[in-house]
Amino acid sequence: MSTQVLELIAQQVAGNPVVVYMKGSPQFPMCGFSSRTAEALKETGYPFSFVNILEEPEIMENLPKFANWPTFPQVYIDGELIGGCDITLELAQRDELKPMIEAAIAKQTAQ
């Protein structure tokens, strides 16, 4: 079954310019790391997709295998894992997060 789950994750990552795998939702995060990550993404002003791993136990179990990243949240921009909470906040502080998201959305819109 994990092959099917990994294929689903690959589709989610490829099909969305920005997707965050988090505990809870951006409106109701269920951990501090997920909350801070969602806030940083919201502050860019751009939409992003999310997957609540607490409601998707198979994704929660298999996601660490997908990109060899053991912790949550996990943020993917333009199909690439950029990291978790600390890296996302660091990119936001350096004013690099918004341009990354902008470029990913423009790229997907152009396809």
C-alpha positions as CSV (number, residue, x, y, z in Angstrom):
1,M,0.0,0.0,0.0
2,S,2.9,2.4,0.6
3,T,3.6,2.6,-3.1
4,Q,0.1,3.9,-3.7
5,V,0.5,6.5,-0.9
6,L,3.8,7.6,-2.3
7,E,2.2,8.0,-5.7
8,L,-0.5,10.1,-4.2
9,I,2.0,12.3,-2.4
10,A,3.9,12.7,-5.7
11,Q,0.7,13.8,-7.4
12,Q,-0.1,16.3,-4.6
13,V,3.4,17.8,-4.7
14,A,3.5,18.0,-8.5
15,G,-0.1,19.3,-8.8
16,N,0.2,22.2,-6.4
17,P,2.6,25.1,-6.7
18,V,2.8,25.1,-2.8
19,V,1.7,22.4,-0.5
20,V,2.3,22.0,3.2
21,Y,1.9,18.7,5.0
22,M,1.0,19.8,8.5
23,K,-0.8,18.8,11.7
24,G,-4.2,20.4,11.5
25,S,-5.2,23.1,9.0
26,P,-3.9,26.7,8.4
27,Q,-7.1,27.9,10.2
28,F,-6.8,25.4,13.0
29,P,-3.2,24.2,13.3
30,M,-2.6,21.4,15.9
31,C,1.0,22.2,16.8
32,G,3.2,25.2,17.1
33,F,5.5,24.3,14.2
34,S,2.5,23.9,11.9
35,S,1.0,27.1,13.1
36,R,4.2,29.2,12.5
37,T,4.7,27.6,9.1
38,A,1.1,28.3,8.0
39,E,1.4,31.9,9.2
40,A,4.6,32.5,7.2
41,L,2.9,31.1,4.1
42,K,-0.2,33.2,4.7
43,E,1.9,36.3,5.1
44,T,3.0,35.9,1.4
45,G,-0.5,36.7,0.3
46,Y,-0.6,33.7,-2.0
47,P,-2.8,30.7,-1.8
48,F,-1.3,27.3,-0.8
49,S,-2.6,23.8,-0.5
50,F,-2.3,21.8,2.7
51,V,-2.7,18.2,3.8
52,N,-3.7,17.5,7.4
53,I,-1.5,14.5,8.2
54,L,-3.6,13.9,11.4
55,E,-6.5,13.0,9.1
56,E,-4.3,11.1,6.7
57,P,-2.4,8.5,8.8
58,E,-1.0,6.7,5.7
59,I,0.5,10.0,4.4
60,M,1.8,10.8,7.8
61,E,3.5,7.4,7.9
62,N,4.9,7.5,4.4
63,L,5.8,11.1,3.9
64,P,9.2,10.9,5.7
65,K,10.2,8.2,3.1
66,F,9.1,10.4,0.2
67,A,11.8,13.1,0.6
68,N,13.9,11.6,3.4
69,W,12.7,14.2,5.8
70,P,11.6,12.9,9.2
71,T,9.6,15.8,10.7
72,F,6.5,17.8,10.1
73,P,5.5,20.2,8.8
74,Q,7.0,19.7,5.3
75,V,6.7,22.5,2.7
76,Y,7.0,21.8,-1.0
77,I,7.3,24.7,-3.5
78,D,7.4,23.9,-7.2
79,G,7.6,20.2,-6.6
80,E,10.7,20.5,-4.3
81,L,10.9,20.1,-0.5
82,I,12.1,23.3,0.9
83,G,12.0,22.0,4.5
84,G,10.1,22.4,7.7
85,C,9.2,25.2,10.0
86,D,12.7,26.7,10.7
87,I,13.7,26.8,7.0
88,T,10.3,28.3,6.0
89,L,10.6,31.0,8.7
90,E,14.2,31.7,7.7
91,L,13.2,32.1,4.0
92,A,10.4,34.5,5.0
93,Q,12.7,36.6,7.2
94,R,15.1,36.9,4.3
95,D,12.2,37.9,1.9
96,E,12.9,34.8,-0.2
97,L,9.7,32.9,0.5
98,K,7.3,35.1,-1.4
99,P,9.4,35.3,-4.6
100,M,9.7,31.5,-4.5
101,I,5.9,31.0,-4.3
102,E,5.3,33.7,-6.9
103,A,7.6,31.9,-9.3
104,A,6.0,28.5,-8.6
105,I,2.5,29.9,-9.2
106,A,3.6,31.7,-12.4
107,K,5.3,28.5,-13.7
108,Q,2.2,26.4,-13.1
109,T,-0.1,29.0,-14.6
110,A,2.0,29.1,-17.8
111,Q,1.8,25.4,-18.3
